[in-house]
Amino acid sequence: MTDRKSGTTVEHAVSPAVTVAAVTRSSSAERTCRGRACRLATAGLLPDRNRRQPRSRQGAGPLFGLASRGGHALRASLPRPSTVGKRMGPGQQMQTRCRSDPCVDISEVRSMTRYSGIWPVAPTAFHDDGALDLDGSMRVLDCMVDQGSDGICILANYSEQFLLSDEERKILTEASLSHVGGRVPVIVTISHFATDIVVARARQARDLGADIVMMMPPYHGAALKGSAEQTYEQFARVGEVGIPIMLQDAPLSGVDLPVPLLARMAREIGMLRLFKIESAGTAAKLRGLLAEAGDHVAGPFDGEEGITLMEDLDAGASGTMTSATIPDQIKPVLAHHQAGDRRAALAAYHRVLPAINHENRQCQFRAAKAAMKEGSVIRSDLSRHPVPKLPAWARDHLLELLRPLDPVVLAWGK
């Protein structure tokens, strides 16, 4: 990327400890993705990038996460059928498992990238009349890159995915992946009660160039929940698609996911590589999961805005999925902890904890939008009905807590 002020090329900083699997998508898949992006642009569904180019700051980009080459993240993807059967080493042939989707190379799955860092959720921008603001949503992604996000998750609960139509999901998926353009890895959330729909969403995300898909266990309301075996079967079906999976263990689903079940899934479903644990007792569950199946977990993450981040890092978490409010201010907690400087990590954690607590307990997903409107990233902080508007007192206190932190979000668009 090029810094607009200095005109110099800025490459993402990369942790030397990160390993990357030499597995990439085929050129045909990339041509398909570019073709769809061209069709979107022709139809007027992609914003005019000349209006505002993504900004870069020296040192911004993935300190953790996937290593990059020339500023573009290498995708932790599976080989297409044309690569099946290549030699992995002297006398070592690739082991594959094929169905209707591209062959799954089990040996490469098990040696994939270890995922770490801060991968926040992108909020979805709406106009004041409730219409989808696609240009605003692309500005959100640019801001998140400038915040130093190591990856970005779209269409998650904090993206208000439950307020989006199927067509809007498709538009956002195509536009977001095209707009990010490999600057950071992108996770596409695909949760649905119906297994066939989840599988179709996974295929779409894979074909459009997503790096990872995230999904909760099957549920629909308070009473309709998948059993342990049904949950296993749904994840196994998605695993056949051939794209890394992040399991989201969130209270919203109401589905009990005990450690023995998670460990079994980690051991037996090759593409299930990442676990976002944000249920009650996250640290204890992370410890249990890593004790039982640590060799099969490439990305143990926490969530809930990072409210228990220190405890979770101590338990073995390598990353966190927060909101897009202050990832640049939370990221030092992970950096210091990874470096072994516990005192500095605690100091960084205590510095941001009041803002995180207020966001988690009073604002939820509306916090990022309030901050982004204040920073002129988006024009409206509207959430669609029936989500209530963030009360003025909650917004005012949020900004009161954020301003002393001097986060990127409050100055990005000014």
N, C-alpha and C positions, 0 to 999 in steps of 0.2 A: 504494500500500500504506500501511497505518497502523502506526506504531510503537507497540508495545504499552505501552511505558513512558511515552512522552510524549503519546500520543494524536494526534500530528500526522501529516499525510499526507506520505509521503516519495516523491519522484519520482526515477527513475533519472537519474544524471548522464550526459550524452551528449556525445561529442566533437564539436565544431563542424565538424570536417573530414569527418565521415561524410556520405555522400550516400545518399538513399533513393529508390528507384524508386516512383512512384505507382502501384503495382500491388497489388491486394488480392484476397482471395478473395470469392466471392459470398456473400450472406446465406444462400442455400440451403445452401451447404456448411457454414456456421457452425451453422445449425439442425440439420443432420445430426449434427455433432460433439456438440452439446449433447444431442441426443436419445440418442446412444449413452452419453454420460456419465450421463444420467438412468437408463438401463437398468442400467448398472453399479452405480450407487448403490442402486437398488431391489433388485438381486440381492445386495447386501452385499459387492460386490467392491471398492468404493472405501472408503478409511478414513474414519472420522468426523472431519471437519476441525475440529469443536469441541474435540477432544481437544488439539490443538496447532495454532495458527495460525502461518503462516510469519512469522518475525521479520524486521524491517527495521532497518538501521542507516543513519544519515545518511551519504550518499555512496555507499552500496552500490548495485550494479547495473552496467549496461554502460557503462563508460567508453569502450569501443570498440564494435565490432559494429554491429548494426542500431540506427538511431535509434529513439526511442520517443515516443509521444504519450500523455500522461496515464498514464505508467507501463507502457503496454502496447506491446510491440514491433510495429512494422509488418512484416507478412510480405512477404518477397521472393518473391511467388508470381506465377503466370501468370494472365491474365484467363480467365474462364469464357467459353463460347461467346457469351453475350449481349453481351459487350463487343467482339467481333470486328468490325472495320470502323470503329471510332470514329476520329475525326481526331486525328492526332498533332501537327499543325501545318499551316500554310497549304499546301495542295496535297500534303501528305504522308499517304498512306494506309498503314495497318498492313500489314505483310507477314506472312502466316501460313502455317503448314504443318500440315495437319490429317490425322489418321487416326481411330482409334477413340476416342482420348482427347481432352480439351479442346485447342483449337487452341493451337499454340505461336507466340507473337508474337516473331519473331526480333529485331525492332528493340528491343523492350523487354528481351529477354533480354540483349542486348549492353550495355544501359545500367543494369543492375541495381546494387544496393548493392555497395560494396566491403566485404568482410568482414575484421574484424580483432579483436584482443583474445584473451582466454583462454576456451576452450570445453572444459572438462574432461568426462571420461567418468563417467557415473553408475554406481557399483557396484550390483549387485542384491543385496538383503538376503534371507537365508534364516534360518529358525528352526534351532535346534540339531538338530532331527530331519530337516533337509533340505528341509522344505516352504517354499514361497515365502512370504516375509514382505512382503506388499503394503503394509501400514502402514509398516513400516520403510523400504521403498523410497521411499515418498512423503516420509518425514522426511529421507531422503538428499537429495531434490530441494530441499526447503526449506533445508537446510543449504547446499547449493551456491549457491542464490540469495543467501543471506546472506554467502557467501564472496566475493561480487562477481563471480561468473561472468558473462561476456558472452553465453554460450550454453551449452547442455547437450547432450551426446550420449548417447543411450540405446542399449542392446542391442549395444554394441561388444564387442570382445574383452575389454577391461577391465571390461565388465559381465558377463563369463562367459556370453556369448550361446551358446557351444557347449555349455553345460550346461542349456539351457532347452528345453522342449518348444514345439511350434508354438502350442499353446493358451496357454501361459504368455507367449510373445512377444506374442500378441494382447492378453491381459489387461494386460500391462505397458505396451504402446503406448497403449492407450485410457486407462488410468488415469493414466499419466505426462503425456500431453498435456492431459488435462482438469485435472489437479492443478496443473501449471505455469501454465496459464491465461493465456499470453501475457506472463508476467512477464519471461521471456527467450526467445529463439528456441530451438527444439529440433531437433536432428538425430536421425533414426532410422536405425540401421544395418540394411541389407537384404541383405547379402552372401549368396550361395548359388551353387553350381556351376551349377544349372539356370537358364537364362535366364527361362523362363516363371515360375518361382517368384520370382525377383528382381523381375520386372515386376509380379507380383501384390502383392508386398510394397510396392513403390513406390506402387502405386495406393492400397493401404490406408493407408499413411502420409500420402499426399496428402489423402485423403478425411477422415482424422481430424484434419487441421490441422497436420501437421508442416511445418516451414519448409524443411528440407533433408533429403535422404537421403544416406547414406554407404555406399560399397561398395568391396570389394576386387575384383581381377580374378578370374575363375572359376578355382577350384582345388578339389581334393578329395584331401587327402593329399599325399604326397611325389611321386607319379608322375603323377597325373591333373591336368593343368594346361591352361588355355586358351592357344591360340596368340595371337600379336599380333592377328591378324585376328578371332579369336573374341572376344578381349577388347574390341576396338573395337566389334564387332557387339552385344555384350551391353550396353555402355554406351549405344550409339546407341538400342537398343530401350527402355531405361529413360528416355532423353532424350525419347522420344515421349510419356511419361506426363504431362509438364508440371510438374515440380518440380525445383528446383536440385539438382545432384549434387555431392558431394565424393568424389573418387577417393582411396582409401587405398592408398598404396604402402608396404606393410609386409612385413618379412621373413617373416612367418608364411605368406604365400601361396606363397612360392618362385617366383613368376612374375616374370620379368625384364620391367621396364617402362623401356626406354631413353628418353632425352630426346626423340629424334625421334618416337617413337610418342606420348608424352604431348603433345607440341606439336601433332601432327596432330589428336589427339582434342580438344584445347582449341580449335583453330581450327574444327573441323568439326561438333562436337556442341554445339549451342547451349546446352543446359542444364548441361553440365559446366563449372561455374564455380569450383569449389574443389579444391585439391590438397593432401592431407595427405601430405607426404613424410617417411618415417621409415626409409628403407632406409640401407644403408651409404653414407657420403659425402653426407649430406642437403644440406649447404650447396652442394656442387658441382652437385648435380642441380637444386636450386632456381635457382642462377645460370643454368644451361643452359636450363631451362624458361622462365624469364622473359626470357632473351635471345632465344629463338626464338618465343615466343608470349605475351609479357607482356600485350599488349593484350586477350587473351582469358582471362586468369586474374584472377578477382575476389577470390580468397582463397587466396594461397599460405601454407600452414601447415606447421609441423613437428609432431612427436609425441615418442614415447619419453620421456615425462615432462618434456620440456624439457631434457634432459641436454646438448644442444648448442645451446641457445637463442640465446646471443650470436652464435655463428657463423652461425646460420640467419637471425637478424634482419639481420645485416650482409649476408647474401646476398639479402635482399629479402623474407623472410617477413613477413607482416603479422599473423599470429596463431599460436597454439600450441594443441594439444589435449593436455592433461596428464591425470593422474589427478585425482581429487577430494580428494587428501590436503591439499595446501597451495596451491590456486590463488590465494588471497588474498595469499600471500607471494611467489609468482612474478610476479603481475601487475605490481608496480612495475618489474620489468625491462623489460617492454614499454612501460610508460608513460614511463619515462626515455628509452628508446631512441627512441620516437616523438617525444619533445620535443627530441631532439638532444643530450641530456646523457649522453654515453658514459661518463664517469667514474662517474656515479651508477648507470647501468645495470650496469656491471661490478661495482660494489660490491654492488648488490642481487642480482646473479647469484652472486657468490662467497658471499654470505650463505646462500643456499638450496642451493648445489650439493652439499654433503656429504649432505644429506637426500635430494636427488634421486638421487644416485649410489647410495646404499644401497637406495632403493626400486627403482631400475632393475635393479641387479645382484643383489640378494638377496631381494627381496620380491615384485616385480611387482604384479599386481592385488590381492594380499592386503594391501598396505600401507594402502590407503584404508580397507578394512574394519577393520583393527586400530586405526587412528586413530579411526575413527567409533565403534567400540565403547568405546574409552577415553573419548571425549567424550560418551557416552550418546546418540549419534545413533541407533544400532541396538543391539539386545540381543545379537546373535550375530555373530561374524566368520567363520562357517562358509563354506567353499567346498565344493561337492558333490564327492563321489568321482568320479573318481580324483585330484582335486587334493589334494596333501598339505597338512596343517595347517602354518601358518607356525611355524617353530621358535621356541621361547621366546627364545633368544638374539638372533634376528633381530628379533623384536618389541620386545624390551627396548632394543636399540640404536636401532631406529627411533624409539621414543618419547624416548630420550635425545637424539637429534638434533633432534626436533621441539619439545620443550618450550622451549628458549631462543628459538625463533622466535615463540612465543605465537600459534599459528594459531587461527583461528575454530573449527576442527573439535574441538579438545581441550576447549573450554569450551561448545560449542553447546547440549548437552542438560543441562548441570549448573546 
